[in-house]
């Protein structure tokens, strides 16, 4: 699959992923502190997905053309 986007779109997506990552890290810490195991597990799963998306969308993993 080939997806084309502008540099601005790419950085907006990355910014949204990083914001989600930070929010999930806070949610996970809060859930663990309050011993909310189900919520912590859910936050951990989503955080793993966000981290994977960030890793796979890093510049070195993309073919960039100008």
C-alpha positions as CSV (number, residue, x, y, z in Angstrom):
1,X,0.0,0.0,0.0
2,X,1.2,3.5,-0.8
3,X,0.0,6.4,1.2
4,X,1.0,9.9,0.3
5,X,0.8,12.9,2.7
6,X,2.4,16.2,3.1
7,X,5.2,16.8,5.7
8,X,2.7,18.8,7.7
9,X,0.2,16.0,7.8
10,X,2.9,13.5,8.8
11,X,4.0,15.7,11.7
12,X,0.4,16.3,12.8
13,X,-0.1,12.5,13.0
14,X,3.2,12.1,14.9
15,X,2.2,14.9,17.3
16,X,-1.2,13.2,17.9
17,X,0.5,9.9,18.6
18,X,2.9,11.4,21.0
19,X,0.1,13.2,22.8
20,X,-1.8,9.9,23.1
21,X,1.3,8.2,24.4
22,X,1.7,10.8,27.2
23,X,-1.9,10.6,28.2
24,X,-1.8,6.8,28.3
25,X,1.4,6.8,30.4
26,X,-0.4,9.1,32.9
27,X,-3.5,6.9,32.8
28,X,-1.5,3.8,33.3
29,X,0.4,5.3,36.3
30,X,-2.8,6.5,37.8
31,X,-4.6,3.1,37.3
32,X,-1.7,1.3,38.8
33,X,-1.5,3.7,41.8
34,X,-5.2,3.1,42.4
35,X,-5.0,-0.6,41.9
36,X,-7.4,-0.6,39.0
37,X,-6.1,-3.7,37.2
38,X,-8.5,-3.8,34.3
39,X,-8.0,-0.1,33.5
40,X,-4.2,-0.5,33.8
41,X,-4.2,-3.5,31.5
42,X,-6.3,-1.6,28.9
43,X,-4.0,1.4,29.1
44,X,-0.9,-0.8,28.8
45,X,-2.3,-2.5,25.7
46,X,-3.1,0.8,24.0
47,X,0.3,2.2,25.0
48,X,2.0,-0.8,23.4
49,X,0.0,0.0,20.2
50,X,0.9,3.7,20.3
51,X,4.6,2.8,20.9
52,X,4.5,0.4,18.0
53,X,2.9,3.0,15.7
54,X,5.5,5.6,16.7
55,X,8.4,3.2,16.0
56,X,7.0,2.1,12.6
57,X,6.4,5.6,11.5
58,X,9.8,7.0,12.4
59,X,11.6,8.7,9.4
60,X,14.1,5.9,9.0
61,X,11.3,3.4,8.4
62,X,9.7,5.4,5.7
63,X,10.5,6.0,2.0
64,X,10.4,9.7,1.6
65,X,10.3,11.3,-1.8
66,X,10.4,15.0,-2.7
